[in-house]
Each structure stands twice: as C-alpha cells, then as structure tokens.
Amino acid sequence: MTRNIPQELLQRGLITQEQFEKIDVINSGKVVSVFYELRTMLYLGVMLFTTGAGMLIYQNIGDIGHLVSISLLTLLMIACFWYVIKHEVGYSNGPVTSPTPYYDYVLLLGCLLFVSLQGYLQFQFGALYEHLGWSTLITAVFFFYAAYRFDHLGVLSLAITALASFWSISISPQKWYSSDFLTESNLHNTAIIFAVIVTSIAFVLDWKKIKPHFSFTYFNFCTLIYFVGCVVGLFMGSWYVYVLLIYAGCGFAWYIAKSRRSFLFLLYAFLAGYIATTYLLAETIFEYEPMIWFYYSILSCGGFVFFIIRYKSFFKQI
C-alpha cells in the first residue's frame, strides 16, 4: 500500500512529476540510504584510531620516546582543530549543518586526542597530579565550548562526563579494594545533586532556545546519574528518603517521555519505580507476608508485558 501512495499523490496533483520520480526511485528500493552505516563506521574508525595510537605508544614507549610521542599527539591534535576552525560556518543557537562530510569526526578525533595527551602527561610524568581536579574542570569547560561552538553532540557527551568526573562521580578501579569506599565518599548523594543542578541548567538553556537539540542529551545523562545515585542510596540506609526521591525522578522522566515522545525515559521511570516499589514492599509487607512475593512476581511480570504493549508506539521515538 505504501508503494502506491506516491502514484496517488501524483494523480491528485499534490506533487509534481519531478518530485514523483525522486520519491519513486527511493520507494522502489533502487536507491538505499547508507547514511547511518557510514556514520557508524566513521565513528568506529575514530575510536579505533585513538585506541590504536595509544596502544602503539604504550607498547613501544622505550623505542619511540616520550618526547616524540607527545609531539606526535600534539601535532595531530593541532591539525584536527586547525581543520575544524578553517571550515567552521559560525555559531548558531539552532542545529548547524556540517560544512564537510568529515567535519564532525575530525572534531571528535581532536577532542579525544586532547584527552589522550592529557592522560599521557598525567600518568607518565604526574604533571597534573596536584591539580587533577582543576585539569578535569578545564577539560570540561573546553569540551562544552567546542560542543556549543561547533554544534557536536558527541563532544557534549564528553563534556558532561568530564564535568561529572570533576564532581568525583567517576570511581577509580584502583579504589575498589576498599570496602568502605562507597560508604565514606557519599558519591550517590553527589550524583543526585549533580543531576538536579545540570538538569535545571539544561531546562533554562532549553527555555532560552540555546541549542535546544542538546537538551535530550542532558536529560538522558542526568536521569541515569540521578537514578543510579538513588538506587545506591536505597541500599545504604534511610531507604524511605530515596524511595521518595526515585518516585520524584519517575515523575520527571514521565514528563520528559511525554513531552519528547521518547520511550527511553519511560523505560527509565518504569525500571527505577519498580526497584523502589519492590524495596518498599520488601521492607514493609513482604517482611510479614513472605508468600506475597510469589503473587507479586507474577503480577509484576504481567505489568511489564502490559507496559510494553500499552506504550509500544513510543519505541519508534527512541
């Protein structure tokens, strides 16, 4: 039926013959878009290149030398940013079309090389050890500038991650040996506060129409960070407070899901709400009536199936 629609539109005079010919070529399958496949391959190429460069330097550090390695990374990074600045089209509060097919990928490569160079100086020479927090903050500010100046969602994700690291949300693997690390650091409370503050800023920017297409990325990161912080706090004491915080977060996620028509936020709200409700019942009713666990499990599974069927139309909006 879909294949006949262009012909019907042509017969009704709603489209011209030239438009019909362009649509018919795509509709018939003679022309197939490989846009997303090529973008994926280019992004993977950037990631593999930076990873390969790091492994090459690490495995041959004695032969190449530190100064040569730093010089190569610096020159390549400068070349990337030179290319970006040379072909920039200017700032705009709305979406900006890339001036060249490789523009976004060169910018991402330059930012990743910036992080690689910074990490190299830190771990090899300890140059930034005493000022690691400020170094991370400067990195976040630089990435935010690059993301807004050149309109890049990938760099924006790097900026949010760097800002979260500055807030000490990222956990170093070397510290997992300490069993008291999480309880003493209160990272879950830091995560909750961070998510609320950044979300509030994102709402203001969205209201001011400053890069409103960035808002989804902000909300996605902050919602995940908020719910993870609440769930961790749920199992570390004062669970009733975190249950209320999770329910408040579910209300926010539901609002974003409805306003942005995104099933993703609806899924966040469902999963977080399910965890909070299960924990609440486990601390109250289930403690005195263990048999209710059986009925609750069946009902919750049925509820999840109903949830998927009821809101399946949102899947197309992820």
C-alpha positions in Angstrom: 0.0 0.0 0.0 2.9 2.4 0.8 4.4 1.9 -2.7 1.1 3.2 -4.3 0.9 6.4 -2.2 3.3 8.4 -4.4 1.3 7.5 -7.5 -1.9 8.6 -5.8 -0.4 11.9 -4.7 0.7 12.5 -8.3 -2.7 11.8 -9.7 -4.3 14.2 -7.2 -1.8 16.9 -8.2 -0.3 17.1 -4.7 3.2 16.5 -6.1 4.9 17.2 -9.4 6.2 14.7 -11.8 9.8 15.6 -10.9 9.0 15.0 -7.2 7.3 11.7 -8.0 10.4 10.5 -9.9 12.7 11.2 -7.0 10.3 9.6 -4.5 9.6 6.6 -6.7 13.3 5.7 -7.0 13.7 5.5 -3.2 10.3 3.9 -2.7 11.0 1.1 -5.2 14.3 0.2 -3.4 16.6 1.2 -6.3 18.3 3.7 -4.0 19.1 2.7 -0.5 20.4 5.1 2.2 23.6 4.0 3.9 23.8 7.2 5.9 23.7 5.7 9.4 26.0 2.8 8.4 28.7 5.2 7.1 28.4 7.4 10.3 28.8 4.3 12.5 31.9 3.2 10.5 33.4 6.7 10.7 32.8 6.9 14.5 34.2 3.5 15.0 37.2 4.5 12.9 37.9 7.5 15.1 37.6 5.3 18.3 39.8 2.6 16.8 42.4 5.1 15.6 42.8 6.8 19.0 42.8 3.4 20.8 45.4 2.0 18.3 47.6 5.1 18.7 47.5 4.7 22.5 48.4 1.0 22.3 51.2 1.7 19.8 52.8 4.3 22.1 52.4 2.2 25.2 54.0 -0.9 23.7 56.9 0.9 22.0 57.5 3.6 24.6 61.1 2.7 25.0 61.8 2.8 21.3 59.7 5.9 20.4 60.5 8.0 23.4 58.2 10.2 25.5 59.1 13.5 23.7 58.4 12.1 20.3 55.1 10.5 21.4 53.9 13.8 23.0 55.0 15.7 19.9 53.1 13.4 17.5 49.9 13.6 19.6 50.2 17.3 19.9 50.7 17.9 16.2 47.9 15.6 15.2 45.6 17.3 17.7 46.5 20.8 16.4 45.9 19.6 12.8 42.4 18.4 13.7 41.4 21.7 15.4 43.0 23.6 12.5 40.8 21.7 10.1 37.7 22.4 12.2 38.4 26.1 12.6 39.2 26.5 8.9 35.9 25.0 7.8 33.6 26.3 10.6 30.4 28.0 9.5 29.8 30.1 12.6 27.8 29.8 15.8 24.0 29.3 15.8 21.6 28.6 18.6 19.9 26.0 16.4 21.3 22.9 14.6 24.3 23.6 12.3 24.9 21.6 9.2 28.4 20.2 8.9 30.4 22.0 6.2 32.2 18.9 5.2 31.4 15.2 5.5 34.3 14.6 7.8 33.9 17.7 10.0 32.2 16.1 13.0 34.6 13.2 13.0 37.7 15.4 12.8 36.4 17.4 15.8 35.7 14.3 17.8 39.2 13.0 17.0 40.8 16.2 18.1 39.0 16.1 21.4 39.9 12.5 22.0 43.5 13.3 21.3 43.3 16.1 23.7 42.2 13.7 26.5 44.9 11.2 25.4 47.6 13.8 25.6 46.4 15.0 29.0 46.3 11.4 30.3 49.7 10.7 28.9 51.2 13.7 30.7 49.4 12.7 33.9 50.2 9.0 34.1 53.7 9.1 32.7 55.0 12.2 34.3 52.5 13.0 37.0 52.4 16.6 35.7 48.8 17.2 36.7 48.6 15.1 39.8 48.4 18.0 42.3 45.9 19.8 40.2 43.9 16.9 38.7 40.6 18.4 39.7 41.2 21.7 38.0 42.6 19.9 35.0 39.4 17.9 34.7 37.3 21.1 35.1 39.3 22.9 32.4 38.8 19.9 30.1 35.0 20.0 30.8 34.9 23.7 30.0 36.9 23.3 26.8 34.6 20.5 25.6 31.5 22.5 26.4 32.9 25.4 24.4 33.7 23.1 21.5 30.3 21.4 21.6 28.4 24.6 21.5 30.8 26.4 19.2 30.8 23.7 16.6 27.5 22.0 17.4 28.6 18.5 18.3 26.5 16.1 20.5 29.4 13.7 20.8 31.7 16.3 22.3 28.8 17.5 24.5 28.7 13.9 26.0 32.4 14.1 26.7 31.9 17.5 28.4 29.2 16.2 30.7 31.3 13.1 31.5 34.3 15.4 32.3 32.1 17.6 34.5 30.8 14.6 36.3 34.4 13.4 36.9 35.2 16.8 38.4 32.3 16.2 40.8 34.0 12.9 41.7 31.2 10.8 40.4 33.6 8.6 38.4 35.1 5.8 40.5 38.7 4.8 40.0 39.1 1.0 39.7 42.1 1.1 41.9 39.9 2.1 44.9 37.6 -0.9 44.7 39.8 -2.8 47.1 38.4 -0.6 50.0 35.1 -1.9 51.2 34.3 1.4 52.9 34.9 3.5 49.8 31.3 4.0 48.8 30.0 4.5 52.3 32.6 7.1 53.1 32.6 9.0 49.8 28.8 9.5 49.6 29.1 9.5 45.8 25.4 8.7 45.5 24.4 11.9 47.1 26.9 13.8 44.9 25.4 12.2 41.9 21.9 13.2 42.8 22.8 16.8 43.5 24.9 16.9 40.3 22.0 15.6 38.2 19.5 18.0 39.6 21.8 21.1 39.1 22.7 20.1 35.5 19.1 19.3 34.6 18.0 22.7 35.9 20.6 24.4 33.8 19.5 22.3 30.8 15.9 23.5 31.3 17.0 27.1 31.4 19.0 26.7 28.2 16.1 24.9 26.5 13.7 27.7 27.6 16.1 30.3 26.2 16.3 28.3 22.9 20.0 27.9 23.2 20.9 24.7 21.4 17.5 23.1 22.3 18.5 19.9 20.4 21.2 19.4 23.2 18.5 19.1 25.9 17.8 15.4 25.2 21.5 14.5 25.8 21.5 16.5 29.1 18.3 14.9 30.3 19.5 11.4 29.3 22.8 11.7 31.2 21.3 13.3 34.3 18.3 10.9 34.5 20.7 7.9 34.5 23.0 9.5 37.0 20.1 10.5 39.3 18.5 7.1 39.3 21.8 5.3 39.9 22.6 7.6 42.8 19.1 7.0 44.3 19.3 3.2 43.9 22.7 3.1 45.5 21.4 5.2 48.4 18.4 2.9 48.7 20.6 0.1 49.8 22.8 2.2 52.1 20.3 3.4 54.7 17.4 5.9 55.0 15.7 3.9 52.2 12.4 5.7 52.6 14.0 9.0 51.6 15.5 7.5 48.4 12.2 5.8 47.6 10.6 9.3 47.6 13.4 10.7 45.5 13.1 7.8 43.0 9.3 8.5 42.7 10.0 12.2 42.1 12.5 11.2 39.4 10.0 8.9 37.9 7.6 11.8 37.6 10.3 13.9 35.9 11.2 11.0 33.5 7.5 10.6 32.7 7.2 14.3 31.9 10.2 14.1 29.6 8.9 10.9 27.9 5.5 12.6 27.2 6.9 16.0 26.1 9.8 14.5 24.0 7.8 11.4 23.0 10.7 9.1 24.0 10.1 5.6 25.2 13.6 5.6 26.7 12.7 7.9 29.6 9.5 6.0 30.1 11.7 2.8 30.5 13.9 4.6 33.0 10.9 5.6 35.1 9.4 2.1 34.9 12.6 0.3 36.0 13.6 2.8 38.7 10.0 2.8 40.0 9.9 -1.0 40.0 13.1 -1.2 42.1 11.9 1.4 44.6 8.4 -0.2 44.9 9.9 -3.7 45.4 12.3 -2.4 48.0 9.5 -0.6 49.8 7.3 -3.7 49.9 10.2 -5.8 51.0 10.8 -3.6 54.0 7.1 -3.5 54.9 4.5 -6.0 53.7 6.8 -8.8 52.4 8.6 -8.9 55.7 5.4 -10.2 57.4 3.8 -12.0 54.5 6.6 -13.8 52.5 4.0 -15.7 50.3 3.0 -12.4 48.7 6.4 -12.5 46.9 5.1 -15.2 44.6 2.0 -13.2 43.6 4.0 -10.0 43.3 6.4 -11.6 41.0 3.6 -12.8 38.7 1.8 -9.5 38.7 5.0 -7.5 38.1 5.9 -9.7 35.1 2.4 -9.2 33.7 2.7 -5.5 34.4 5.9 -5.3 32.4 4.2 -7.1 29.4 1.3 -4.7 29.7 3.7 -1.8 29.8 5.5 -2.9 26.6 2.2 -3.5 24.7 0.5 -0.3 26.0 3.4 2.0 25.0 4.8 0.1 22.1 4.2 3.2 19.9 7.0 5.0 21.9 9.6 2.6 20.6 9.7 4.4 17.3 10.6 7.6 19.1 13.7 6.5 20.9 
